[in-house]
Amino acid sequence: RATLAGAERGFEGCVAVGCSARTLDRVSALMRHDGVHGSFGIHPLNAADWSQDVEERLRDFMSLPKVVAWGECGLDYFDKKTGGEVQSDEWRSLQRHVFARQLCVAGSLGKPLVVHSRAAEEDTLALLSEHLPRHHPVHVHCFTSSWTLARELLDRFPQLFIGFTGVVSFP
């Protein structure tokens, strides 16, 4: 790649993801390099970053030619401290609000979505079904949920793809 030097010249390409208010400009700057594309959204663990200003910035990024998707966005109810689910209704409600808003905006712009869902199967399916057109392109990344959710998502959204990581090989 012309914008890279030394060993980096073998780089083929990537999608850099800005998923918090503080990383949006950093990821945008990376797109100056050949082969670097961007995806922007607010990750559920960064839901407190959401504001009208952040939404406007995300909308602006979507018009850049090297931006390929909105996200990652979604729901994450996993509680790292207990290994169970987050019990705070306030935190879950904030995540649902931010995810629903991002679904609406991304859907209106026609941008593909990168969705994160962890320990939030029912709410993820409900919000996607309520706020996203059936034929909207979706990538559910790092999928670790149930076969039931996978089947339901694939049945409801014909342009949905599921990504798996090495985690699926853990016993």
Backbone torsions as a table, in degrees:
resi	resn	phi	psi	omega
1	ARG	NA	134.8	-174.2
2	ALA	-61.5	-31.3	-176.7
3	THR	-87.8	2.7	-179.7
4	LEU	-115.6	156.6	-177.8
5	ALA	-127.4	161.9	174.6
6	GLY	59.2	-138.7	-177.1
7	ALA	-62.6	-23.1	-179.7
8	GLU	-69.0	-15.5	-179.1
9	ARG	-61.9	-20.4	178.5
10	GLY	-79.4	-4.2	179.7
11	PHE	-60.9	131.1	-179.3
12	GLU	-97.0	-39.2	178.9
13	GLY	158.4	164.9	178.6
14	CYS	-164.0	168.2	170.0
15	VAL	-112.6	114.9	176.8
16	ALA	-88.3	137.7	-174.0
17	VAL	-113.1	123.2	172.2
18	GLY	-101.6	111.3	-174.1
19	CYS	-129.0	24.0	171.0
20	SER	-147.4	158.7	-178.9
21	ALA	-57.8	-36.4	-176.1
22	ARG	-75.8	-18.0	-177.9
23	THR	-99.0	-6.9	-175.0
24	LEU	-58.8	-50.3	-178.3
25	ASP	-68.4	-34.9	178.9
26	ARG	-62.8	-44.9	-179.9
27	VAL	-68.1	-39.8	177.4
28	SER	-57.9	-41.1	179.5
29	ALA	-64.7	-34.1	179.1
30	LEU	-64.1	-26.1	-176.5
31	MET	-69.7	-5.4	176.3
32	ARG	-68.3	-20.5	-180.0
33	HIS	-80.0	145.2	174.5
34	ASP	-59.7	137.7	175.1
35	GLY	82.3	-3.0	178.9
36	VAL	-101.9	118.9	177.4
37	HIS	-112.4	169.6	-176.1
38	GLY	-129.0	155.6	171.2
39	SER	-137.1	135.2	-174.8
40	PHE	-133.0	138.6	176.6
41	GLY	-176.1	-174.8	176.9
42	ILE	-115.8	115.0	178.6
43	HIS	-62.3	147.0	-178.5
44	PRO	-57.9	-31.1	178.3
45	LEU	-74.3	-9.3	176.0
46	ASN	-111.2	21.3	-175.5
47	ALA	-56.4	-30.0	179.3
48	ALA	-64.8	-16.1	176.9
49	ASP	-72.1	-18.8	-171.3
50	TRP	-64.3	134.4	175.3
51	SER	-157.9	171.2	176.1
52	GLN	-61.2	-39.1	179.0
53	ASP	-62.9	-44.5	178.9
54	VAL	-63.3	-42.9	177.8
55	GLU	-58.5	-43.5	179.2
56	GLU	-64.1	-41.4	177.5
57	ARG	-61.9	-43.0	178.6
58	LEU	-62.6	-42.7	176.8
59	ARG	-58.4	-43.5	179.3
60	ASP	-62.0	-43.4	179.5
61	PHE	-60.3	-34.7	-177.0
62	MET	-62.1	-20.3	179.9
63	SER	-84.6	-9.0	179.1
64	LEU	-71.4	137.9	-174.2
65	PRO	-63.5	-24.6	-178.4
66	LYS	-94.9	6.4	176.8
67	VAL	-87.7	121.7	-172.5
68	VAL	-106.4	-12.0	-177.0
69	ALA	-163.4	164.5	171.6
70	TRP	-103.5	124.8	176.1
71	GLY	136.8	171.7	24.6
72	GLU	-93.9	148.3	179.1
73	CYS	-143.0	164.8	179.9
74	GLY	152.3	-144.6	-177.2
75	LEU	-134.6	139.9	177.0
76	ASP	-142.0	100.9	-178.7
77	TYR	-99.2	8.1	-179.5
78	PHE	-71.5	133.7	178.3
79	ASP	-104.2	107.2	-177.8
80	LYS	-62.9	-29.6	-177.6
81	LYS	-69.5	-39.4	-175.3
82	THR	-106.0	-16.6	-174.6
83	GLY	77.4	4.3	178.2
84	GLY	-107.8	-149.1	-179.6
85	GLU	-102.6	146.0	175.2
86	VAL	-59.8	131.0	-176.8
87	GLN	-96.7	-10.8	-176.4
88	SER	-71.8	113.0	176.7
89	ASP	-63.3	-34.0	179.9
90	GLU	-63.7	-44.6	-179.4
91	TRP	-67.2	-43.4	177.8
92	ARG	-62.7	-42.4	-179.6
93	SER	-63.0	-42.7	177.4
94	LEU	-61.2	-46.4	178.7
95	GLN	-60.1	-43.9	179.9
96	ARG	-62.2	-43.2	178.9
97	HIS	-60.6	-48.4	-177.9
98	VAL	-65.9	-40.8	178.2
99	PHE	-64.4	-46.8	179.9
100	ALA	-59.8	-42.4	179.5
101	ARG	-63.1	-43.3	-179.7
102	GLN	-66.4	-37.3	176.5
103	LEU	-60.8	-44.3	-179.1
104	CYS	-64.0	-46.1	-177.3
105	VAL	-68.5	-48.2	-179.9
106	ALA	-60.8	-40.6	178.3
107	GLY	-62.5	-41.8	-179.3
108	SER	-67.7	-27.6	179.9
109	LEU	-90.4	-10.9	-179.2
110	GLY	74.7	15.6	-179.8
111	LYS	-81.8	136.5	173.2
112	PRO	-58.3	153.0	-178.8
113	LEU	-109.6	142.2	168.2
114	VAL	-109.5	115.7	-172.9
115	VAL	-110.0	135.0	174.9
116	HIS	-109.4	128.2	176.5
117	SER	-141.6	121.9	179.3
118	ARG	-140.3	120.8	178.8
119	ALA	57.6	34.2	-176.1
120	ALA	-146.1	40.5	-172.0
121	GLU	-57.6	-53.7	-174.9
122	GLU	-62.0	-45.6	-178.9
123	ASP	-68.0	-38.2	178.4
124	THR	-60.6	-50.1	-179.7
125	LEU	-62.1	-43.1	-178.9
126	ALA	-63.2	-45.6	-177.8
127	LEU	-70.0	-41.5	175.8
128	LEU	-59.1	-46.0	-178.1
129	SER	-64.4	-36.9	-176.9
130	GLU	-77.8	-34.6	-168.6
131	HIS	-113.9	-0.2	-174.6
132	LEU	-127.5	133.4	176.2
133	PRO	-60.4	146.5	-176.4
134	ARG	-53.8	-37.1	-174.6
135	HIS	-98.7	16.7	178.3
136	HIS	-73.0	137.7	178.8
137	PRO	-73.1	131.4	-177.3
138	VAL	-137.9	138.8	170.4
139	HIS	-120.7	114.2	174.2
140	VAL	-91.7	108.4	-172.6
141	HIS	-89.4	159.9	175.5
142	CYS	46.1	46.5	-174.2
143	PHE	-66.3	125.0	177.5
144	THR	-132.5	12.1	-178.1
145	SER	-84.0	-168.2	-173.4
146	SER	-80.1	159.9	172.8
147	TRP	-60.6	-35.1	179.1
148	THR	-59.6	-46.5	178.5
149	LEU	-65.9	-43.5	179.5
150	ALA	-56.6	-48.7	-179.2
151	ARG	-61.3	-44.8	-180.0
152	GLU	-62.4	-45.3	178.5
153	LEU	-61.6	-46.9	-178.7
154	LEU	-65.2	-35.2	177.8
155	ASP	-69.4	-39.2	-176.6
156	ARG	-80.3	-30.4	-174.1
157	PHE	-126.3	95.4	-175.3
158	PRO	-64.8	-15.9	177.7
159	GLN	-107.2	29.8	179.0
160	LEU	-100.1	138.0	177.3
161	PHE	-122.9	147.6	-179.0
162	ILE	-116.6	129.4	177.7
163	GLY	-103.8	139.7	179.0
164	PHE	-119.2	151.6	175.7
165	THR	-118.9	-176.9	178.5
166	GLY	-61.9	-15.9	179.9
167	VAL	-58.2	-30.1	-178.7
168	VAL	-66.2	-14.1	179.8
169	SER	-91.0	-4.7	178.8
170	PHE	-73.3	140.7	178.6
171	PRO	-69.0	NA	NA
